[in-house]
Amino acid sequence: MSDFISADISKISKFEQDSADAIQEFDDIKETFNSINSTLLSKWKGEGADAYKTETDHILENIGGIKDILDSINNGVVKDIKENYIKLDNELGEFNRNPDTSGGSEG
């Protein structure tokens, strides 16, 4: 009797969850960063403050970019992989129920 064959998507699902957690963490960091900058820039004026604001605006753009990248990965690649694993799991389930009619050639 052959061993039971299965497709395991738990790592893919974990990546999706970890991505959601990372996005939330970056949102929290961004919110804290904005609060600190708002307080600092309300008391700091001049060329130094303007240069600092330009740099922090650039940093905030990149933090937002991370969310976009993770969303893109999850909604594109990970979604496709997960759908293919589910299809494979269904096919393996059918094979495991009836392994003698696998459709392969026997030699």
N, C-alpha and C positions, 0 to 999 in steps of 0.2 A: 504494500500500500504506500502511495506517495505522501509526502508531507503536505500539509496545508499551506497554500501560497497566498500571501496577502500584500496589499500596498498600504504603506504607512505614511499618512500625511501629517502626522503630529508635529514634525519639525517645521513644516510649512505654516501650519496653524499657529505655532509658537512665534514664528517670525512675524506673522500678521499682528499678533497681540503685542509683541515687543515693539513693533513699529508704532502701534497706537500709543503705547506707553511713552516711547521716545518723543513722539509728536506732542503729547501732553506735557512732558517735561520741558521741551523747548518752548512751548507756549508759556509755561510758568516762568521760565528763565527770562523770556522776552518781557513779560509783564513786570517782573522785578527790576529788570534792566531799565525799562521805561520809567518806572517810578523813581529810581535812583537818579537817572539822567534829568528828569523833570525837576527834581529838587535841586540838583547841582546847577543846572543851567538857569534856574530862576534866580540864583545868587551870583552867577559868574557871567560877566559881559566882556566883550572885546574880541580881538583876533584869536586868542587862544581858545575861547569858548566856541567861536565859529568853527575853528579847525577840529575841535573835539566833537562838536555836533555832526560835522561831515563824516568823521570816522565812525561815530556810533550809528549814524544812519546806515552806513555801508554794512556794518556788523549786523544790524537788525534785518537788512535785506537778505543777508546770507543765512541767518537763522530761519527766516521764512522760506528760503530756498530748500532747506533740509526737509521741511514738511512737504514741499512740492515733490521733491525727489522720492521720498518714502511713499507718498500717495501714488506717484506714477509707477513705482516698482510694484506696489501692492495691487493696483488696479489694472496693471498690464501683465507683467511677467508672472507674478505670484498667482494671480487669478487664473491665467492660462494653465500654469503647471498644476494647480489644484484641480481644475476641471479635467485635465488629462488623467490625473491620479484617480479621480472619482470614476472616470470612464474605465480605467484599467482595473480598479477595484471591482467594479461591476462585472467586467469580463472574467476576472479571476474567480469571483464568487460563482459565476456560472460554470467555470471549469472545475472548481472544487466540488460542486454538486454533481457534476457528470464528467469526470476526467476521461472517460473512454471515448467520448465524441468530441475531442479537442479540435478536430479538423486538420490536424497535422498528418503528414505522411508517415507511415510506419515502414521501417525497412528491415 
